[in-house]
């Protein structure tokens, strides 16, 4: 880009010729002429204002007076949930087995997450797994969802499994 002409800039701002000449010495951006009166001092003020605006976003205000009461509905729901959980825990006969099962399930989920994370870091495996997933999804849709008799049979099987889970 070509620098702006110093004579045109100085003529626009006769009160501050030094500032205008410094602005004119720099190349103009996008071919626009330099603004008269915007020298280094104005740029410094703009930077300070920008900094102050950024700092103002980091301010946390604290209200004075009495603290607000916690929502009653949330506390009641939590209390009801905890009471229901205590009742269910008291109904369980073999607490040792339930606790062991919960710990084993937690460790199993943690281990499975580690295995999936390790496999995901291998170079070619994620793309291969994605292709396998897309292929299986297409096969499942073709086999169970594409045609009306297959779709009705699939939804009947889903309802049957749902009823077995709910009733048992």
FINU-54866 format. One record per residue (C-alpha): residue number from 1; residue in one letter; y negated, x, z. Coordinates in pm, whole numbers, plus 32768, in hexadecimal, padded with zeros to 4 digits. Layout:
residues N
     n   res   north   east     up
   NUM     a       Y      X      Z
...
This chain:
residues 168
     n   res   north   east     up
     1     x    8000   8000   8000
     2     x    7EA2   8079   7FB8
     3     x    7DAD   80A2   80D8
     4     x    7C83   7FBB   80E0
     5     x    7B30   8036   8077
     6     x    7A63   80C1   819B
     7     x    791B   8046   8109
     8     x    7986   7EDA   8104
     9     x    7A06   7EE8   8269
    10     x    78D5   7F9C   82EC
    11     x    77EE   7EA2   8245
    12     x    78A1   7D81   82ED
    13     x    7872   7E1B   8446
    14     x    772C   7EE1   845E
    15     x    7725   7ED3   85DC
    16     x    7865   7F9B   8606
    17     x    7882   808F   84E5
    18     x    796C   817C   85A0
    19     x    7A68   806F   85ED
    20     x    7A5E   7FE1   848C
    21     x    7A8C   813B   83F1
    22     x    7BC2   817A   84C9
    23     x    7C55   802D   845E
    24     x    7C00   8075   82F2
    25     x    7CA9   81CB   8300
    26     x    7DFC   8126   8344
    27     x    7EBB   808A   8223
    28     x    7EA1   7F0F   8216
    29     x    7FDD   7E42   8237
    30     x    803E   7D53   8120
    31     x    7F0A   7DB5   805A
    32     x    7E1F   7CF4   813F
    33     x    7CD2   7D8F   81A3
    34     x    7CAA   7E07   830A
    35     x    7BFB   7D10   83ED
    36     x    7A9E   7D7F   8456
    37     x    7A73   7DB5   85CA
    38     x    7BE7   7DD7   8614
    39     x    7BFF   7F3D   8675
    40     x    7CD9   7FF6   8769
    41     x    7C36   7F4A   8894
    42     x    7C95   7DF1   8812
    43     x    7DF6   7E67   87CC
    44     x    7E0E   7EEA   8931
    45     x    7D98   7D9C   89B7
    46     x    7E97   7CE6   88E1
    47     x    7FAD   7DC4   8965
    48     x    7F39   7D8E   8ACD
    49     x    7F2F   7C16   8A97
    50     x    808B   7C1E   8A01
    51     x    810B   7CE5   8B2B
    52     x    8069   7BF4   8C1F
    53     x    8106   7ACC   8B6B
    54     x    825E   7B6E   8B83
    55     x    822C   7BB9   8CF4
    56     x    81B6   7A55   8D36
    57     x    8308   79D4   8CBE
    58     x    83B5   7AA0   8DCD
    59     x    82F5   7A00   8EEC
    60     x    83B9   791D   8FD3
    61     x    82F6   7815   908E
    62     x    835C   7796   91E1
    63     x    82EF   7643   925C
    64     x    8254   7624   93B0
    65     x    82A6   7513   94A5
    66     x    83F1   747B   9507
    67     x    8522   74D5   943A
    68     x    85B3   73C4   9362
    69     x    86E7   7314   93E7
    70     x    8827   7362   9329
    71     x    88A8   724A   924C
    72     x    8970   715A   9321
    73     x    8A56   70E7   9208
    74     x    8ACF   7249   91BD
    75     x    8B1C   728B   932B
    76     x    8BD7   7141   934C
    77     x    8CA4   7184   9214
    78     x    8CFB   72E0   928F
    79     x    8D5F   7259   93E3
    80     x    8E3A   714E   9342
    81     x    8EE0   7250   9262
    82     x    8F27   733A   9385
    83     x    8FB4   721B   9457
    84     x    9098   71AE   9339
    85     x    910A   7316   930C
    86     x    915A   7331   9482
    87     x    9224   71EF   9474
    88     x    92ED   726A   934A
    89     x    9328   73BA   93F4
    90     x    93A6   730A   952C
    91     x    949C   723C   945A
    92     x    953E   7374   93C5
    93     x    9682   73CF   9477
    94     x    96B7   752F   93EF
    95     x    9562   75D3   9407
    96     x    95F5   772F   93DD
    97     x    9684   76D7   9286
    98     x    953F   7638   9210
    99     x    9473   7764   9282
   100     x    9566   7854   91D9
   101     x    9558   7788   9099
   102     x    93DA   7788   909C
   103     x    93CC   7902   90D0
   104     x    94D1   793B   8FBF
   105     x    9410   785A   8ECE
   106     x    92CD   7916   8F18
   107     x    9372   7A68   8EE0
   108     x    941A   79E9   8DA3
   109     x    92D1   796D   8D11
   110     x    9226   7AB5   8D6B
   111     x    9340   7B7E   8CCA
   112     x    933F   7AA5   8B92
   113     x    91C8   7AD9   8B71
   114     x    91F9   7C52   8B87
   115     x    930A   7C4C   8A7F
   116     x    9239   7B7A   8991
   117     x    910F   7C5F   89C9
   118     x    91E4   7D93   8980
   119     x    9274   7CF8   8843
   120     x    9117   7C92   87D2
   121     x    90A7   7DFE   87DC
   122     x    91B3   7E6E   86E5
   123     x    9123   7EA0   8588
   124     x    91F2   7DBA   84A9
   125     x    928C   7CC6   85A0
   126     x    9163   7BD5   85CE
   127     x    914B   7B94   8459
   128     x    92C4   7B64   8442
   129     x    92C2   7A74   8569
   130     x    91A6   79B0   84C9
   131     x    926C   7992   8386
   132     x    93A1   791F   8447
   133     x    92D0   781E   8502
   134     x    9237   7797   83C2
   135     x    938D   7784   8320
   136     x    9428   76CD   8446
   137     x    9300   75DC   8459
   138     x    9328   758A   82E9
   139     x    949F   7559   830D
   140     x    946F   7479   8440
   141     x    936C   73A2   838D
   142     x    944D   7382   825A
   143     x    957F   7333   8328
   144     x    94E8   723F   8428
   145     x    9392   71C0   83B9
   146     x    937F   71A8   823F
   147     x    9461   707C   81F8
   148     x    9451   6F30   82B3
   149     x    95C4   6F18   831C
   150     x    95BE   707D   83A0
   151     x    9474   703C   8452
   152     x    94FB   6EFE   84F8
   153     x    9635   6FB6   8569
   154     x    9564   70D3   85F5
   155     x    947E   6FEB   86BB
   156     x    95AD   6F2C   873E
   157     x    9641   7076   87B9
   158     x    94F5   70D1   885E
   159     x    94E7   6F7D   890E
   160     x    9650   6FA6   8981
   161     x    960C   70FE   8A18
   162     x    94CD   7075   8AB9
   163     x    958D   6F57   8B5A
   164     x    9698   7048   8BD8
   165     x    958F   7120   8C7B
   166     x    94D2   6FFC   8D16
   167     x    9607   6F46   8D98
   168     x    96B9   707A   8E1C
